Amino acid sequence: MGGSVMKSLKIGDLVARIPIVQGGMGVGISLSGLAAATANAGGVGVIAAAGIGLLEPDGFTDFLGANIRALRREIRKAREQTKGILGVNIMVALTNFADMVRTAIEEKIDVIFAGAGLPLNLPEYLHDKCATKLVPIVSSGRAAALIAKRWLDKYNYLPDAFVVEGPRAGGHLGFKKDDLGDPGHALEIIVPEVIEAVKPFEERTGRRIPVIAGGGVYTGADIKKFIEMGAAGVQMATRFVATDECDASADFKNSYVSAKESDLEIISSPVGMPGRAIHNTFLADVSKGERKPYSCPYHCIVTCDVAKAPYCISLALLNAQKGRLDKGFAFAGANAYRVQKIVRVQELVDSLETEYENAPDGPKA
């Protein structure tokens, strides 16, 4: 495809041809394969750092070493396959957050996306010759303003962009369980709030802070709607699971294809956050109060209470990635039931561009 009808996404001096960030999905769902394919299609490809080392043979015996090694390798593998823009998603709640950030910066990653907690000290890992962009993931204007103020005051650094994740996202959600259905927290409400919250910082510094909308963005028309609302781009994850290049097993991908709307449920994750997943026998057992015995290989998430956790979230997600869905489950966004088939990443992007082009213009403000 030649020129895109979609506008490009600019994050500092980085320019993605299309305004799509592929959401980071752990454990091992978005690695070099998916990230490189997305970058080649003109978007921002993202490798998920969470639990990446568990895919290594010594992931359980040398957790910290295996994670550093695996992240380094996946970034390099992706780089060999693309000249496009690559990012990593690093959860602030990871106990090895600092290791993952340092490794990504050493490997000259283009963008670090950091959510699941407020990345208040992220700029301290940068050094003078570093071109890596820092993009916090937030779910409110308040959080965006708090981070921007802290970074500016303490590090004289402004976030290079923000991702705003709404309650229809997959995986761990940045909301209380009771707030998930509250229309006041809908992505359509919180995106303009974040855009407003960053304006004073843009005015103060003369620099633009792009706001990227994520969580339940499914079609080209959805992308157009958020761009018309003032977003600079969108983050999409669920759509990218159902692609040939996604790094998950075929069984994991097919759980999306066969899911019905009623199969999507909100679970209470052992890490103390609500999460959205596809219902299966593993989750049914857990909801009946059954414990899945395990030994904790490494206290990988700060907020996980190992003594009380009915199962190990990292192990459950690793099993799902490998297709062992009887011993784990698939996280998914609210629209996963709409997935009909597995396609190539380029095919997905082409269809989104066509939908975007054909979508009616929204009401003029």
C-alpha positions as CSV (number, residue, x, y, z in Angstrom):
1,M,0.0,0.0,0.0
2,G,1.3,3.5,-0.8
3,G,0.3,6.5,1.2
4,S,-2.0,6.0,4.1
5,V,-5.3,7.8,4.6
6,M,-4.6,7.7,8.3
7,K,-2.3,10.4,9.7
8,S,1.1,9.4,11.0
9,L,1.8,9.2,14.7
10,K,4.7,11.4,15.9
11,I,6.4,10.7,19.2
12,G,9.2,13.2,19.5
13,D,11.3,12.6,16.4
14,L,9.9,9.2,15.7
15,V,7.2,9.0,13.0
16,A,5.1,5.9,12.6
17,R,3.3,5.8,9.2
18,I,0.0,4.8,10.8
19,P,-1.2,5.9,14.2
20,I,-1.3,2.4,15.7
21,V,0.6,1.1,18.7
22,Q,0.4,-2.7,19.1
23,G,-0.3,-3.2,22.8
24,G,2.3,-5.2,24.8
25,M,1.0,-8.6,25.9
26,G,2.7,-10.9,28.4
27,V,3.6,-13.5,29.1
28,G,5.2,-14.0,25.6
29,I,2.2,-13.1,23.5
30,S,3.9,-10.1,21.9
31,L,7.6,-10.8,21.3
32,S,9.9,-10.1,18.3
33,G,7.6,-11.8,15.8
34,L,4.5,-9.7,16.3
35,A,6.5,-6.5,17.1
36,A,8.6,-6.7,13.9
37,A,5.5,-7.4,11.8
38,T,3.6,-4.5,13.2
39,A,6.6,-2.1,12.7
40,N,7.0,-3.3,9.1
41,A,3.3,-2.6,8.6
42,G,3.9,1.0,9.6
43,G,2.8,0.9,13.3
44,V,4.7,0.8,16.6
45,G,5.5,-2.9,17.4
46,V,5.8,-3.7,21.1
47,I,7.5,-6.5,23.0
48,A,6.1,-7.3,26.4
49,A,8.8,-7.6,29.1
50,A,6.6,-9.2,31.8
51,G,7.8,-12.8,32.5
52,I,9.7,-12.9,29.2
53,G,12.5,-14.9,30.9
54,L,10.1,-17.7,31.8
55,L,10.3,-18.8,28.2
56,E,14.1,-19.5,28.8
57,P,15.2,-23.1,29.9
58,D,16.5,-21.6,33.1
59,G,13.6,-19.1,33.6
60,F,12.7,-20.6,36.9
61,T,16.2,-21.1,38.3
62,D,17.7,-17.8,37.2
63,F,14.7,-15.6,36.9
64,L,16.5,-12.2,36.8
65,G,19.3,-13.4,34.4
66,A,16.9,-15.1,32.1
67,N,14.6,-12.1,31.8
68,I,17.5,-9.7,30.9
69,R,18.8,-12.3,28.4
70,A,15.4,-12.9,26.8
71,L,14.5,-9.2,26.5
72,R,17.9,-8.5,24.9
73,R,17.5,-11.3,22.4
74,E,13.9,-10.4,21.5
75,I,14.8,-6.8,20.9
76,R,17.7,-7.8,18.7
77,K,15.6,-10.4,16.8
78,A,13.0,-7.8,16.1
79,R,15.6,-5.3,14.9
80,E,16.9,-7.9,12.4
81,Q,13.5,-8.1,10.9
82,T,12.5,-4.4,10.7
83,K,13.7,-0.9,10.3
84,G,10.4,0.3,11.8
85,I,9.6,1.6,15.3
86,L,10.0,-0.8,18.2
87,G,8.9,-0.5,21.8
88,V,8.8,-2.5,25.0
89,N,6.0,-2.6,27.6
90,I,7.4,-2.8,31.1
91,M,5.0,-3.1,34.0
92,V,5.9,-0.7,36.9
93,A,4.7,-3.5,39.3
94,L,7.5,-5.8,38.2
95,T,10.1,-6.5,40.9
96,N,12.7,-6.5,38.1
97,F,11.4,-3.2,36.5
98,A,14.8,-1.5,36.8
99,D,16.6,-4.4,35.1
100,M,14.1,-4.4,32.2
101,V,14.3,-0.6,31.7
102,R,18.1,-0.6,31.8
103,T,18.3,-3.5,29.3
104,A,15.8,-1.9,26.9
105,I,17.8,1.4,27.0
106,E,21.1,-0.4,26.5
107,E,19.6,-2.1,23.4
108,K,18.5,1.4,22.2
109,I,14.8,0.6,22.1
110,D,12.8,3.3,20.5
111,V,10.0,3.6,23.1
112,I,9.4,2.3,26.7
113,F,5.7,2.0,27.6
114,A,5.2,1.8,31.4
115,G,1.9,1.1,33.2
116,A,0.5,-1.1,36.0
117,G,1.6,1.6,38.5
118,L,2.9,5.1,38.2
119,P,6.4,5.2,36.6
120,L,7.4,8.2,38.7
121,N,11.2,7.7,38.5
122,L,11.5,6.4,34.9
123,P,13.6,9.3,33.5
124,E,16.4,8.6,36.0
125,Y,17.4,5.6,33.8
126,L,18.1,7.8,30.8
127,H,21.6,9.1,29.9
128,D,22.8,11.8,27.6
129,K,23.3,9.8,24.5
130,C,19.9,8.0,24.9
131,A,17.2,8.5,22.3
132,T,14.6,6.2,23.9
133,K,11.2,7.8,24.3
134,L,9.3,7.3,27.6
135,V,5.5,6.8,27.5
136,P,3.5,6.2,30.7
137,I,0.3,4.3,30.5
138,V,-2.5,5.9,32.6
139,S,-6.2,5.6,33.1
140,S,-7.0,9.2,34.3
141,G,-6.1,12.8,33.6
142,R,-5.1,13.0,37.3
143,A,-2.4,10.3,36.9
144,A,-1.1,12.0,33.7
145,A,-0.8,15.4,35.4
146,L,0.9,13.8,38.4
147,I,3.5,12.1,36.3
148,A,4.1,15.1,34.0
149,K,4.6,17.4,37.0
150,R,7.0,15.0,38.8
151,W,9.1,14.4,35.7
152,L,9.3,18.1,34.9
153,D,10.1,19.2,38.5
154,K,12.6,16.4,39.3
155,Y,14.2,15.5,35.9
156,N,13.3,18.5,33.7
157,Y,11.8,15.8,31.4
158,L,8.4,15.7,29.8
159,P,6.7,12.4,29.0
160,D,7.1,11.9,25.2
161,A,3.5,10.7,25.0
162,F,0.8,9.1,27.1
163,V,-1.2,6.0,26.5
164,V,-4.7,6.2,28.0
165,E,-6.1,2.8,28.7
166,G,-9.9,2.5,29.3
167,P,-11.9,-0.2,31.1
168,R,-12.5,-2.3,27.9
169,A,-8.8,-3.3,27.6
170,G,-7.6,-6.9,28.1
171,G,-5.3,-8.1,30.9
172,H,-4.7,-6.2,34.1
173,L,-6.9,-3.0,34.3
174,G,-6.0,0.3,36.0
175,F,-9.5,0.6,37.6
176,K,-11.3,-0.7,40.7
177,K,-13.6,-3.5,39.8
178,D,-16.7,-1.4,40.6
179,D,-15.6,1.3,38.2
180,L,-15.3,-0.9,35.1
181,G,-18.9,-0.4,34.1
182,D,-19.1,3.2,35.1
183,P,-19.8,5.3,32.0
184,G,-17.7,8.1,33.6
185,H,-14.6,6.0,33.1
186,A,-15.3,5.2,29.4
187,L,-12.4,5.7,27.1
188,E,-14.4,8.4,25.2
189,I,-14.6,10.4,28.5
190,I,-11.0,9.8,29.8
191,V,-9.2,10.6,26.5
192,P,-10.4,14.3,26.4
193,E,-9.6,14.5,30.2
194,V,-6.0,13.4,29.6
195,I,-5.7,15.8,26.6
196,E,-6.8,18.6,28.9
197,A,-4.6,17.5,31.8
198,V,-1.4,17.7,29.6
199,K,-2.2,21.1,28.0
200,P,-0.6,23.2,30.8
201,F,2.6,21.2,30.5
202,E,2.6,21.6,26.7
203,E,2.1,25.4,27.1
204,R,4.8,25.6,29.7
205,T,7.4,23.8,27.6
206,G,6.3,24.5,24.1
207,R,6.4,20.8,23.4
208,R,3.5,18.5,22.2
209,I,2.5,15.5,24.3
210,P,0.6,13.1,22.0
211,V,-2.2,11.1,23.7
212,I,-2.8,7.6,22.5
213,A,-6.2,5.9,23.2
214,G,-6.3,2.2,24.1
215,G,-8.8,-0.4,25.4
216,G,-11.6,-1.6,23.2
217,V,-10.4,0.1,20.0
218,Y,-11.4,-2.5,17.3
219,T,-12.2,-1.0,13.9
220,G,-10.8,1.6,11.6
221,A,-13.9,3.7,12.4
222,D,-13.0,3.5,16.1
223,I,-9.5,4.8,15.3
224,K,-11.0,7.7,13.3
225,K,-13.4,8.5,16.2
226,F,-10.5,8.9,18.7
227,I,-8.3,10.8,16.3
228,E,-11.2,13.3,15.7
229,M,-11.5,13.5,19.5
230,G,-7.9,14.8,19.6
231,A,-6.0,11.6,20.2
232,A,-2.7,11.3,18.2
233,G,-3.1,7.6,17.8
234,V,-4.5,4.4,19.3
235,Q,-3.2,1.3,21.1
236,M,-4.7,-2.0,19.9
237,A,-3.8,-5.4,21.4
238,T,-6.7,-7.8,21.0
239,R,-6.8,-7.5,17.1
240,F,-3.1,-8.4,17.0
241,V,-3.5,-11.7,18.8
242,A,-5.5,-13.0,15.9
243,T,-2.6,-12.7,13.5
244,D,-0.2,-15.3,12.0
245,E,2.8,-13.4,13.4
246,C,1.6,-13.2,17.0
247,D,4.0,-15.1,19.2
248,A,1.3,-17.1,21.1
249,S,0.4,-20.7,20.3
250,A,-2.4,-21.6,17.8
251,D,-4.6,-22.8,20.7
252,F,-4.3,-19.4,22.4
253,K,-5.2,-17.5,19.2
254,N,-8.1,-19.9,18.5
255,S,-9.5,-19.2,22.0
256,Y,-10.2,-15.7,20.7
257,V,-11.8,-17.0,17.5
258,S,-14.1,-19.4,19.4
259,A,-15.0,-17.0,22.3
260,K,-18.5,-15.7,22.7
261,E,-19.3,-12.4,24.3
262,S,-20.5,-14.2,27.4
263,D,-17.1,-15.9,27.8
264,L,-15.4,-12.7,28.6
265,E,-15.2,-12.1,32.4
266,I,-13.5,-9.9,34.9
267,I,-11.3,-11.8,37.3
268,S,-9.5,-10.8,40.4
269,S,-5.8,-11.4,39.6
270,P,-3.4,-12.6,42.4
271,V,-1.6,-9.3,41.9
272,G,-4.5,-7.3,43.3
273,M,-5.9,-5.9,40.1
274,P,-9.0,-6.8,38.2
275,G,-8.3,-8.3,34.8
276,R,-10.3,-9.3,31.7
277,A,-9.9,-12.9,30.5
278,I,-11.7,-15.6,28.4
279,H,-13.6,-17.9,30.8
280,N,-12.4,-21.5,30.8
281,T,-12.3,-24.5,33.2
282,F,-9.1,-23.2,34.9
283,L,-10.9,-20.0,35.9
284,A,-14.0,-21.9,36.8
285,D,-12.0,-24.0,39.2
286,V,-10.4,-20.9,40.7
287,S,-13.8,-19.1,41.1
288,K,-15.0,-22.3,43.0
289,G,-12.2,-21.7,45.5
290,E,-9.9,-24.3,44.2
291,R,-6.2,-23.6,44.7
292,K,-3.8,-24.5,42.0
293,P,-0.7,-25.7,43.8
294,Y,2.6,-24.1,42.7
295,S,5.9,-23.0,44.1
296,C,6.7,-19.4,43.5
297,P,9.9,-19.3,41.3
298,Y,10.4,-15.6,42.0
299,H,8.3,-12.9,43.6
300,C,7.9,-11.2,40.1
301,I,5.1,-8.7,40.9
302,V,5.4,-6.4,43.8
303,T,1.7,-6.5,44.7
304,C,1.4,-10.4,44.6
305,D,0.7,-11.9,48.0
306,V,2.2,-15.3,47.3
307,A,0.9,-16.9,50.5
308,K,-2.7,-16.1,49.6
309,A,-2.6,-16.4,45.8
310,P,-4.7,-19.3,44.6
311,Y,-2.4,-19.8,41.5
312,C,0.7,-18.2,40.0
313,I,-0.4,-15.6,37.4
314,S,2.9,-15.8,35.5
315,L,2.7,-19.6,35.3
316,A,-0.9,-19.5,34.2
317,L,-0.1,-17.0,31.4
318,L,2.9,-18.9,30.4
319,N,0.9,-22.1,30.1
320,A,-1.7,-20.3,28.0
321,Q,1.0,-18.9,25.7
322,K,2.1,-22.4,25.1
323,G,-1.4,-23.6,24.4
324,R,-1.9,-25.4,27.8
325,L,-5.2,-23.7,28.5
326,D,-6.2,-26.4,31.0
327,K,-3.4,-25.0,33.2
328,G,-3.9,-21.3,32.5
329,F,-6.1,-18.8,30.7
330,A,-6.0,-16.1,28.0
331,F,-6.3,-12.4,28.9
332,A,-8.4,-10.6,26.2
333,G,-10.0,-7.2,25.5
334,A,-13.8,-6.7,25.6
335,N,-14.1,-7.1,21.9
336,A,-12.2,-10.5,21.6
337,Y,-15.5,-12.3,20.8
338,R,-15.7,-10.3,17.5
339,V,-12.6,-12.0,16.2
340,Q,-13.6,-14.3,13.4
341,K,-10.3,-15.5,11.9
342,I,-6.5,-15.4,12.0
343,V,-5.0,-13.1,9.4
344,R,-1.5,-11.7,8.6
345,V,-0.6,-8.4,10.3
346,Q,-0.4,-6.5,7.0
347,E,-3.9,-7.8,6.1
348,L,-5.2,-6.5,9.4
349,V,-3.6,-3.1,9.0
350,D,-4.9,-2.9,5.4
351,S,-8.4,-3.6,6.5
352,L,-8.2,-1.0,9.3
353,E,-7.0,1.6,6.8
354,T,-9.9,0.8,4.5
355,E,-12.4,1.0,7.4
356,Y,-10.9,4.3,8.5
357,E,-11.2,5.7,5.0
358,N,-14.8,4.6,4.7
359,A,-15.9,5.8,8.1
360,P,-18.1,8.8,8.1
361,D,-16.7,12.0,9.6
362,G,-17.8,12.7,13.1
363,P,-19.7,15.9,14.1
364,K,-17.5,19.0,13.8
365,A,-16.7,20.5,17.2
